[in-house]
Amino acid sequence: MDVCLIPFKLNKLTLASNPIKIYEYLAAGKQVVSTALPEICENFSGIVKIAEDDDDFLRKVEESVIESIKPKENDVISKRIDLAKANSWEKRVDIIEKLLLDN
């Protein structure tokens, strides 16, 4: 797969979601196109292509497919992988453990 998708329909439920699939996509270094979920917009805007509407989603998928044919930029792939690593379960446990020990 060259481009990974998070095509959530925007509604009350999805606006409050954190699609953990994104971490798997980024850990593989893949390009991601997503609908404008708040969690994605706030935390991944520099790495994930975020679509404003249906037409924009299709346009960004097409752009990503074309980009996937070009030689890979290792620094972009590394940024994706590093972001996923920073959000691993081990890192999250470390944060929680630190919070518990500090209190």
ABEGO torsion letter per residue (X at the ends): XABBBBABBBBAAAAABBBAAAAAAAAAGBBBBBBBBAAAAAAAAAABBBBABAAAAAAAAAAAAAAAABBBBAAAAAAAAAAAAAABAAAAAAAAAAAAAAX
